[in-house]
Amino acid sequence: MANVSIASNSSVYSGVISDEVPRLQRDISRLREQISSGTRVNRPSDDPTSFATAERLKTLGNELSRREDSIASARTFVDRTQQELDGMIDLFTKAREDGVRAADDTRSDEDRSAIARELRSIKDEVVDRMNSTQDGEYIFAGNRTDTQPFAADGTVNGDAPINGALDAIDGDRIRPIGKNQDLTVNVDGKALTQYGTTAGGDPKTITGALDNLIKAVDPADNSAPSGPPDPDINTALGEVEDALDHVISKGSEAGAIGRRLSTAQEQVEAASLEANERRSDAEDTDLATAISELQQRQTQLQAAFQATSSSQQTSLVNFL
C-alpha cells in the first residue's frame, strides 16, 4: 500500500515537472528572440501596454520624419533664394557705382557708352537670377513654379498662364513646420520685382529702374527725335538706389524665413530624438537582463529534465 502511495506522489510530481518544462522552453525561445532582435516587445502578447505605446511612438516618429524632410527641402529652396538675392544685391550695388561714375561731368560719350554696355550686362544677369530654378522649379514664380516668370527684357512673362500679369506670380509656397504651424517659404515674383508705384498708378520695377539708368547713361539714346526724353541721370540713379534697398529688404525676408526653418528643424529633431528614446524604452531589449534571465531559465530547464528523469525511475522501482 505504501508503494502505491509513493508511486502516486511521484506521478503527481512528475506531472508538475512536465508542465514546467514547456513553460521554460517557451521562455527560453522568447528570450532568445529578444536578444537576437534587440526588441523586447515583438507582438502585442509580449506586453500589450508597451506594444501600444511603441506603436503610437512609431507613428509619431514617422510623422516627424516626414516633417523633417519637408523642412529640409524648404531649407534648400530658401538657401537658393537667399543666394540669388545676394547676387542681385551685388549687381545693383555695381549698377549704382556705374551710375555714379557716369554722372561725373568729366566722362566722355565713349566712357558713358562703355558704362551703358556694362549696365546692360548687369541687367541681363539680374533677369537670369530672377528666372533661377531649384530642382526644376522657378524660385520667383509664386506658386506657378513650372512656368518661367520673366521675359528676357525683365518684364513679366506674357505667355499663358501668366499672361504678363504681376498678380499671376504672387502666390505663396507654404510648408508645414510644426503641429498646426505653416510657413510661407518663398519670395514671390511680384514682391521681388515691384518696389513702388508711379504717380499714374503703374508699378515701378527693379528692371525698369535699370532700364532708366541705361537710357540716362547711354549718349546714343539722347538724340531727338528717336523717342521721349531720356531720364535725368541723377533721377535714374535714385531709382536704382531705391531698387537696391528693395532687393536688400527681400534678402532680409529670406534670411528671416531661413532662421524660422532652422528653429523648426531643431525642434523637430529634438522631438524625433525624444520619440525614438521613449519608443526604445518601451520595446527594446535590456540585453544584460535578458541574458541573465536566459541563463536562469536554461539552468531551471536542465534541473527540470533531471528531476523528471529521476521521478520516472523512482516510480518504476516502486511498481516492481
C-alpha positions, 0 to 999 in steps of 0.5 A, spaced: 500 500 500 505 504 501 508 503 494 502 505 491 502 511 495 509 513 493 508 511 486 502 516 486 506 522 489 511 521 484 506 521 478 503 527 481 510 530 481 512 528 475 506 531 472 508 538 475 515 537 472 512 536 465 508 542 465 514 546 467 518 544 462 514 547 456 513 553 460 521 554 460 522 552 453 517 557 451 521 562 455 527 560 453 525 561 445 522 568 447 528 570 450 532 568 445 528 572 440 529 578 444 536 578 444 537 576 437 532 582 435 534 587 440 526 588 441 523 586 447 516 587 445 515 583 438 507 582 438 502 585 442 502 578 447 509 580 449 506 586 453 500 589 450 501 596 454 508 597 451 506 594 444 501 600 444 505 605 446 511 603 441 506 603 436 503 610 437 511 612 438 512 609 431 507 613 428 509 619 431 516 618 429 514 617 422 510 623 422 516 627 424 520 624 419 516 626 414 516 633 417 523 633 417 524 632 410 519 637 408 523 642 412 529 640 409 527 641 402 524 648 404 531 649 407 534 648 400 529 652 396 530 658 401 538 657 401 537 658 393 533 664 394 537 667 399 543 666 394 540 669 388 538 675 392 545 676 394 547 676 387 542 681 385 544 685 391 551 685 388 549 687 381 545 693 383 550 695 388 555 695 381 549 698 377 549 704 382 557 705 382 556 705 374 551 710 375 555 714 379 561 714 375 557 716 369 554 722 372 561 725 373 561 731 368 568 729 366 566 722 362 566 722 355 560 719 350 565 713 349 566 712 357 558 713 358 557 708 352 562 703 355 558 704 362 551 703 358 554 696 355 556 694 362 549 696 365 546 692 360 550 686 362 548 687 369 541 687 367 541 681 363 544 677 369 539 680 374 533 677 369 537 670 369 537 670 377 530 672 377 528 666 372 533 661 377 530 654 378 531 649 384 530 642 382 526 644 376 522 649 379 522 657 378 524 660 385 520 667 383 514 664 380 509 664 386 506 658 386 506 657 378 513 654 379 513 650 372 512 656 368 518 661 367 516 668 370 520 673 366 521 675 359 528 676 357 527 684 357 525 683 365 518 684 364 513 679 366 512 673 362 506 674 357 505 667 355 499 663 358 498 662 364 501 668 366 499 672 361 504 678 363 500 679 369 504 681 376 498 678 380 499 671 376 506 670 380 504 672 387 502 666 390 505 663 396 509 656 397 507 654 404 510 648 408 508 645 414 513 646 420 510 644 426 503 641 429 498 646 426 504 651 424 505 653 416 510 657 413 510 661 407 517 659 404 518 663 398 519 670 395 514 671 390 515 674 383 511 680 384 514 682 391 521 681 388 520 685 382 515 691 384 518 696 389 513 702 388 508 705 384 508 711 379 504 717 380 499 714 374 498 708 378 503 703 374 508 699 378 515 701 378 520 695 377 527 693 379 528 692 371 525 698 369 529 702 374 535 699 370 532 700 364 532 708 366 539 708 368 541 705 361 537 710 357 540 716 362 547 713 361 547 711 354 549 718 349 546 714 343 539 714 346 539 722 347 538 724 340 531 727 338 527 725 335 528 717 336 523 717 342 521 721 349 526 724 353 531 720 356 531 720 364 535 725 368 541 721 370 541 723 377 533 721 377 535 714 374 540 713 379 535 714 385 531 709 382 536 704 382 538 706 389 531 705 391 531 698 387 537 696 391 534 697 398 528 693 395 532 687 393 536 688 400 529 688 404 527 681 400 534 678 402 532 680 409 525 676 408 529 670 406 534 670 411 528 671 416 524 665 413 531 661 413 532 662 421 524 660 422 526 653 418 532 652 422 528 653 429 523 648 426 528 643 424 531 643 431 525 642 434 523 637 430 529 633 431 529 634 438 522 631 438 524 625 433 530 624 438 525 624 444 520 619 440 525 614 438 528 614 446 521 613 449 519 608 443 526 604 445 524 604 452 518 601 451 520 595 446 527 594 446 531 589 449 535 590 456 540 585 453 544 584 460 537 582 463 535 578 458 541 574 458 541 573 465 534 571 465 536 566 459 541 563 463 536 562 469 531 559 465 536 554 461 539 552 468 531 551 471 530 547 464 536 542 465 534 541 473 527 540 470 529 534 465 533 531 471 528 531 476 523 528 471 528 523 469 529 521 476 521 521 478 520 516 472 525 511 475 523 512 482 516 510 480 518 504 476 522 501 482 516 502 486 511 498 481 516 492 481 
